Amino acid sequence: MITHSSDSRGVANHGWLKSRHTFSFGDYYDPSRMGFGTLRVINDDSVAPGAGFGTHPHKEMEIVSIPLLGSLQHKDNQGNMTTIRKGEVQIMSAGTGIAHSEFNGSENEEVKFLQIWVLPKRLGIKPRYEQKAFVHEERLNKFCLVVSPDGREGSITINQDAYFSLCDLDVGKSISYTRKQTGNGLYILVLSGEIDVNNQNLGARDGLGIEYFESVEIKAHSSTELLLMEVPL
């Protein structure tokens, strides 16, 4: 098991953008933290009111965005113009190349969101975009599959044998996660609250990577929000 405490993450402060990097990104470089299997980037971003990322390109990467507070306006050169909010999940398969911008449309509320990059399974695919809302009841004391390679259970589709699940646990609740695909590892990110995973304690924004597992037991010590990312190693 590999533990990444919240305060061990890389820090970036650009004024309008404050970010914490679980893995090496931008000016933050740690050769021991280059990703977890095909999971390459987990950026915990806060964007100031009225600010955002201007149009910029991506290529050959699967990019998942999960808002945690506020709303984020997305625009790309494929003709997509959307807004994503807490409870929604967005994926952009950059494929052969895509350019997009992301802005906080609010003049008084910051946006907090996770931007997650996963290395693709197939190169050279046509760029694609997808987003979907997942209601709280779908993940209350159970796992809600939000990203998968085949869109099962109403999830959105990623170009990789990866499975992302959200879960909101009430205090004292326990739950077991079983691996979906042989050869995959599991990365658990605590969005809020406090949990025990196989007798290891994790708090808000702590991460835990488990390379070899069949199932893991999770117990909530407080009301907790979790993101589980099962990815090929």
KEKOL-157399 format. One record per residue (C-alpha): chain; x negated, y negated, z; residue in three letters. Coordinates in nm, 2 decimals. Each point is the difference from the previous one (the first is absolute). Layout:
BEGIN
  chain    east   north      up  res
      A       X       Y       Z  ALA
...
END
This chain:
BEGIN
  chain    east   north      up  res
      A    0.00    0.00    0.00  MET
      A   -0.12   -0.35   -0.09  ILE
      A    0.13   -0.29    0.22  THR
      A    0.00   -0.36   -0.11  HIS
      A    0.10   -0.24    0.28  SER
      A    0.18   -0.31   -0.09  SER
      A   -0.28   -0.23    0.12  ASP
      A   -0.26    0.20   -0.20  SER
      A    0.14   -0.11   -0.33  ARG
      A   -0.16   -0.26   -0.23  GLY
      A    0.12   -0.36    0.03  VAL
      A    0.06   -0.25   -0.28  ALA
      A    0.13   -0.36    0.06  ASN
      A    0.06   -0.21   -0.31  HIS
      A    0.23   -0.25    0.17  GLY
      A    0.31    0.08   -0.20  TRP
      A   -0.08    0.38    0.03  LEU
      A   -0.10    0.19    0.30  LYS
      A   -0.08    0.37   -0.05  SER
      A   -0.13    0.30    0.20  ARG
      A   -0.17    0.27   -0.21  HIS
      A    0.01    0.37    0.12  THR
      A   -0.24    0.08   -0.28  PHE
      A   -0.28   -0.19   -0.18  SER
      A    0.15   -0.28   -0.21  PHE
      A   -0.11   -0.34   -0.14  GLY
      A   -0.27   -0.14    0.23  ASP
      A    0.05    0.27    0.26  TYR
      A   -0.23    0.30   -0.07  TYR
      A   -0.06    0.30    0.22  ASP
      A   -0.15    0.30   -0.18  PRO
      A    0.16    0.23    0.25  SER
      A    0.35   -0.14   -0.07  ARG
      A    0.05    0.03   -0.38  MET
      A    0.34    0.17    0.03  GLY
      A    0.16    0.32    0.10  PHE
      A    0.02    0.24   -0.29  GLY
      A    0.19   -0.17   -0.28  THR
      A    0.12   -0.27    0.24  LEU
      A   -0.23   -0.28   -0.08  ARG
      A    0.14   -0.33    0.15  VAL
      A    0.23   -0.09    0.29  ILE
      A    0.02   -0.38    0.03  ASN
      A    0.21   -0.15    0.27  ASP
      A    0.08   -0.34   -0.15  ASP
      A    0.16   -0.32    0.14  SER
      A    0.08   -0.27   -0.26  VAL
      A    0.08   -0.36    0.10  ALA
      A    0.33   -0.16   -0.10  PRO
      A    0.00   -0.11   -0.36  GLY
      A   -0.33    0.17   -0.08  ALA
      A   -0.10    0.31   -0.18  GLY
      A   -0.21    0.19   -0.25  PHE
      A   -0.02   -0.15   -0.34  GLY
      A    0.02    0.21   -0.32  THR
      A   -0.28    0.26    0.01  HIS
      A   -0.06    0.34   -0.17  PRO
      A   -0.01    0.36    0.12  HIS
      A   -0.10    0.31   -0.18  LYS
      A    0.01    0.38    0.07  GLU
      A    0.14   -0.03    0.36  MET
      A    0.32    0.08    0.18  GLU
      A    0.10   -0.30    0.21  ILE
      A    0.27    0.03    0.27  VAL
      A    0.13   -0.30    0.18  SER
      A    0.21    0.02    0.32  ILE
      A    0.13   -0.33    0.15  PRO
      A    0.00   -0.01    0.38  LEU
      A    0.14   -0.36    0.04  LEU
      A    0.15   -0.25   -0.24  GLY
      A    0.02    0.04   -0.37  SER
      A   -0.25    0.01   -0.29  LEU
      A    0.07   -0.11   -0.35  GLN
      A   -0.15    0.22   -0.28  HIS
      A   -0.05   -0.09   -0.36  LYS
      A   -0.20    0.19   -0.27  ASP
      A   -0.07    0.01   -0.37  ASN
      A    0.23    0.30   -0.04  GLN
      A    0.30   -0.23    0.05  GLY
      A    0.07    0.09    0.36  ASN
      A    0.11   -0.29    0.23  MET
      A    0.11    0.13    0.34  THR
      A    0.00   -0.07    0.37  THR
      A   -0.09    0.26    0.25  ILE
      A    0.10   -0.01    0.37  ARG
      A   -0.04    0.20    0.32  LYS
      A    0.16    0.34   -0.05  GLY
      A   -0.10    0.01   -0.37  GLU
      A   -0.30    0.18   -0.16  VAL
      A   -0.16   -0.11   -0.33  GLN
      A   -0.24    0.19   -0.22  ILE
      A   -0.19   -0.12   -0.30  MET
      A   -0.19    0.25   -0.21  SER
      A   -0.26   -0.22   -0.16  ALA
      A   -0.10    0.27   -0.26  GLY
      A   -0.16   -0.15   -0.31  THR
      A    0.03   -0.35    0.15  GLY
      A    0.26   -0.24    0.15  ILE
      A   -0.02   -0.36    0.13  ALA
      A    0.22   -0.12    0.28  HIS
      A    0.05   -0.27    0.26  SER
      A    0.14    0.02    0.36  GLU
      A    0.13   -0.30    0.19  PHE
      A    0.17   -0.09    0.32  ASN
      A    0.31   -0.19   -0.12  GLY
      A    0.08   -0.13    0.35  SER
      A   -0.10   -0.34    0.11  GLU
      A    0.01    0.08    0.37  ASN
      A   -0.06    0.37    0.06  GLU
      A   -0.31    0.20   -0.06  GLU
      A    0.01    0.33   -0.18  VAL
      A   -0.17    0.31    0.15  LYS
      A   -0.04    0.30   -0.22  PHE
      A   -0.22    0.31   -0.06  LEU
      A   -0.17    0.04   -0.33  GLN
      A   -0.12    0.35   -0.05  ILE
      A   -0.21    0.13   -0.29  TRP
      A   -0.01    0.37   -0.11  VAL
      A   -0.23    0.14   -0.27  LEU
      A    0.21    0.13   -0.29  PRO
      A    0.03    0.36   -0.10  LYS
      A    0.02   -0.07   -0.37  ARG
      A   -0.19   -0.28   -0.18  LEU
      A    0.13   -0.20   -0.30  GLY
      A    0.37    0.01    0.09  ILE
      A    0.24   -0.28   -0.10  LYS
      A    0.04   -0.26    0.28  PRO
      A    0.32    0.04    0.20  ARG
      A    0.18   -0.18    0.29  TYR
      A    0.25    0.13    0.24  GLU
      A    0.15   -0.11    0.33  GLN
      A    0.28    0.12    0.23  LYS
      A    0.16   -0.08    0.34  ALA
      A    0.01    0.26    0.27  PHE
      A    0.24   -0.07    0.28  VAL
      A   -0.09    0.03    0.37  HIS
      A    0.23    0.30    0.06  GLU
      A   -0.19    0.20   -0.26  GLU
      A   -0.31    0.00    0.21  ARG
      A    0.13   -0.02    0.36  LEU
      A   -0.16    0.29    0.19  ASN
      A   -0.07    0.18   -0.33  LYS
      A   -0.24   -0.03   -0.29  PHE
      A    0.13   -0.19   -0.30  CYS
      A   -0.20    0.08   -0.32  LEU
      A   -0.05   -0.33   -0.18  VAL
      A   -0.28    0.10   -0.25  VAL
      A   -0.06    0.33   -0.18  SER
      A   -0.14    0.14   -0.32  PRO
      A    0.34    0.11   -0.13  ASP
      A    0.25   -0.24    0.15  GLY
      A    0.15    0.27    0.23  ARG
      A    0.25   -0.10    0.27  GLU
      A    0.06   -0.34   -0.16  GLY
      A   -0.36   -0.11    0.04  SER
      A   -0.19   -0.22   -0.25  ILE
      A   -0.26    0.17   -0.23  THR
      A   -0.38   -0.02    0.02  ILE
      A   -0.25    0.12   -0.24  ASN
      A   -0.17    0.22    0.26  GLN
      A    0.08    0.31    0.21  ASP
      A    0.07   -0.24    0.29  ALA
      A    0.29   -0.02    0.24  TYR
      A    0.08   -0.31    0.21  PHE
      A    0.25    0.02    0.28  SER
      A    0.15   -0.26    0.24  LEU
      A    0.13    0.08    0.34  CYS
      A    0.15   -0.20    0.29  ASP
      A   -0.02    0.18    0.33  LEU
      A    0.19   -0.08    0.32  ASP
      A   -0.20    0.01    0.32  VAL
      A   -0.06    0.35    0.12  GLY
      A    0.09    0.16   -0.33  LYS
      A   -0.23    0.27   -0.15  SER
      A   -0.02    0.11   -0.36  ILE
      A   -0.21    0.24   -0.21  SER
      A   -0.14   -0.07   -0.34  TYR
      A   -0.08    0.29   -0.23  THR
      A   -0.24   -0.03   -0.29  ARG
      A    0.17   -0.01   -0.34  LYS
      A   -0.28    0.11   -0.23  GLN
      A   -0.30    0.22    0.06  THR
      A   -0.33   -0.19    0.00  GLY
      A    0.15   -0.33    0.11  ASN
      A   -0.11   -0.19    0.31  GLY
      A    0.22   -0.23    0.21  LEU
      A   -0.06   -0.37    0.10  TYR
      A    0.23   -0.13    0.27  ILE
      A    0.03   -0.38    0.04  LEU
      A    0.19   -0.13    0.31  VAL
      A    0.19   -0.31   -0.12  LEU
      A    0.13   -0.08    0.35  SER
      A    0.03    0.18    0.34  GLY
      A   -0.20    0.28    0.15  GLU
      A   -0.03    0.37   -0.08  ILE
      A   -0.18    0.31    0.09  ASP
      A   -0.12    0.22   -0.29  VAL
      A   -0.14    0.34    0.10  ASN
      A   -0.08   -0.15    0.34  ASN
      A   -0.17   -0.31   -0.15  GLN
      A    0.15   -0.34    0.10  ASN
      A    0.05   -0.26   -0.27  LEU
      A    0.13   -0.36    0.02  GLY
      A    0.13   -0.26   -0.24  ALA
      A   -0.21   -0.01   -0.33  ARG
      A   -0.22    0.29    0.11  ASP
      A   -0.07    0.26   -0.27  GLY
      A   -0.07    0.37    0.02  LEU
      A   -0.12    0.22   -0.29  GLY
      A    0.04    0.37    0.03  ILE
      A   -0.19    0.20   -0.27  GLU
      A    0.11    0.35    0.07  TYR
      A    0.35    0.08    0.14  PHE
      A    0.31    0.19   -0.05  GLU
      A    0.22   -0.21    0.23  SER
      A   -0.04   -0.27    0.26  VAL
      A    0.20   -0.09    0.31  GLU
      A    0.08   -0.36    0.07  ILE
      A    0.16   -0.14    0.32  LYS
      A    0.11   -0.36    0.04  ALA
      A   -0.09   -0.18    0.33  HIS
      A    0.20   -0.30   -0.11  SER
      A    0.23   -0.10   -0.29  SER
      A   -0.24    0.06   -0.29  THR
      A   -0.02   -0.05   -0.38  GLU
      A   -0.23    0.23   -0.19  LEU
      A   -0.13    0.04   -0.35  LEU
      A   -0.14    0.34   -0.09  LEU
      A   -0.20    0.04   -0.32  MET
      A   -0.08    0.35   -0.12  GLU
      A   -0.26   -0.01   -0.28  VAL
      A   -0.23    0.24   -0.18  PRO
      A   -0.35    0.01    0.15  LEU
END
